């Protein structure tokens, strides 16, 4: 069964503000993406992080019109390596943890040699990894559920992914 893909619509209402000086330039970061049903154009999801990787059976039924469509989600075994890494390590999490690691390393190089505190730098580095470890543990639960759905022949396995291929 071939399903129509969801319609993606990016919203960036404050893009023009970025051309003017001042603090209002920070409003350019207020943006979101709306996903619509391809049949009735009803919004079924809004996302504030672009190119978000979602796990799921890929088949979504619209609450407004009742038609099914492909919402873009895929099960874990169907994802490529790049999408798997993006699912486990999103850019915001890597940016925050990477900032802590860079701060710990720079503190060793900036401080005088006789005042280097290797244990403190090690503690800061370990603390920087705590959010990554917790995030991965939570995501591991989602991955196990996705693999279980895939192996048990859930909705993704029942329909063939021959969208765009001739019959």
NORGIDA-V194572 format. One record per pair of residues at least 12 apart in sequence whose C-alpha atoms are under 10 Angstrom apart, sorted by the first residue. I is the first residue (numbers start at 1). J is the second residue. Records with the same first field share a line. If there is no record, write none. Layout:
I: J ; J
This chain:
1: 158 ; 159 ; 160 ; 161 ; 162 ; 163
2: 68 ; 69 ; 70 ; 159 ; 160 ; 161 ; 162 ; 163 ; 164 ; 165
3: 38 ; 58 ; 59 ; 60 ; 67 ; 68 ; 69 ; 70 ; 71 ; 159 ; 161 ; 162 ; 163
4: 37 ; 38 ; 39 ; 59 ; 68 ; 69 ; 70 ; 71 ; 163
5: 36 ; 37 ; 38 ; 39 ; 58 ; 59 ; 60 ; 68 ; 69 ; 70 ; 71 ; 72 ; 163
6: 34 ; 35 ; 36 ; 37 ; 38 ; 39 ; 41 ; 43 ; 44 ; 60 ; 68 ; 69 ; 70 ; 71 ; 72
7: 34 ; 35 ; 36 ; 37 ; 38 ; 39 ; 41 ; 42 ; 43 ; 69 ; 70 ; 71 ; 72
8: 33 ; 34 ; 35 ; 36 ; 37 ; 38 ; 43 ; 45 ; 46 ; 71
9: 32 ; 33 ; 34 ; 35 ; 36 ; 43 ; 46
10: 31 ; 32 ; 33 ; 34 ; 35 ; 46 ; 47 ; 48 ; 50
11: 30 ; 31 ; 32 ; 33 ; 34 ; 48
12: 27 ; 28 ; 29 ; 30 ; 31 ; 32 ; 33
13: 27 ; 28 ; 29 ; 30 ; 31 ; 32
14: 26 ; 27 ; 28 ; 29 ; 30 ; 31
15: 27 ; 28 ; 29 ; 30 ; 31
16: 28
29: 48
30: 48
31: 47 ; 48 ; 49 ; 50
32: 46 ; 47 ; 48 ; 49 ; 50
33: 45 ; 46 ; 47 ; 48 ; 49 ; 50 ; 51
34: 46 ; 47 ; 48
35: 47 ; 71 ; 72
36: 62 ; 71
37: 60 ; 61 ; 62 ; 63 ; 64 ; 65 ; 66 ; 67 ; 68 ; 69 ; 70 ; 71
38: 62 ; 67 ; 68 ; 69 ; 70 ; 71
39: 62 ; 64 ; 65 ; 66 ; 67 ; 68 ; 69
40: 62 ; 64 ; 65 ; 66 ; 67
41: 62 ; 64 ; 65
42: 62 ; 63 ; 64 ; 65
43: 62 ; 63 ; 64
44: 60 ; 61 ; 62 ; 63 ; 64 ; 71
45: 71
49: 90 ; 91 ; 92
51: 83 ; 86
52: 73 ; 83 ; 86 ; 87 ; 90
53: 72 ; 73 ; 74 ; 79 ; 83 ; 84 ; 85 ; 86 ; 87 ; 88 ; 90
54: 71 ; 72 ; 73 ; 74 ; 75 ; 76 ; 79 ; 83 ; 87
55: 72 ; 73 ; 74 ; 75 ; 76 ; 78 ; 79 ; 87 ; 142 ; 143 ; 145 ; 146 ; 147
56: 71 ; 72 ; 73 ; 74 ; 75 ; 76 ; 142 ; 143 ; 145 ; 146 ; 147 ; 149 ; 150 ; 154 ; 155 ; 156
57: 70 ; 71 ; 72 ; 73 ; 74 ; 75 ; 76 ; 146 ; 149 ; 150 ; 154 ; 155 ; 156 ; 157 ; 158
58: 70 ; 71 ; 72 ; 73 ; 74 ; 75 ; 155 ; 156
59: 71 ; 72 ; 73 ; 74 ; 155 ; 156 ; 159
60: 72 ; 73
73: 156
74: 146 ; 150 ; 156
75: 142 ; 143 ; 145 ; 146 ; 147 ; 148 ; 149 ; 150 ; 151 ; 154 ; 156 ; 157
76: 142 ; 143 ; 144 ; 145 ; 146 ; 147 ; 148 ; 149 ; 150
77: 143 ; 146 ; 147 ; 150 ; 151
78: 147 ; 150 ; 156
84: 143
87: 136 ; 139 ; 143
88: 132 ; 135 ; 136 ; 137 ; 138 ; 139 ; 140 ; 143
89: 132 ; 135 ; 136 ; 139
90: 132 ; 135
93: 129 ; 131 ; 132 ; 135
94: 128 ; 129 ; 131 ; 132
96: 128 ; 129 ; 131 ; 132
97: 125 ; 126 ; 127 ; 128 ; 129 ; 130 ; 131 ; 132
98: 125 ; 128 ; 129
99: 128
100: 121 ; 124 ; 125 ; 126 ; 127 ; 128 ; 129
101: 121 ; 122 ; 124 ; 125 ; 126 ; 127 ; 128 ; 129
102: 124 ; 125 ; 128
103: 121 ; 124 ; 125 ; 128
104: 117 ; 118 ; 120 ; 121 ; 122 ; 123 ; 124 ; 125 ; 126 ; 128
105: 118 ; 121 ; 122 ; 124 ; 125
106: 121
107: 120 ; 121
108: 120 ; 121
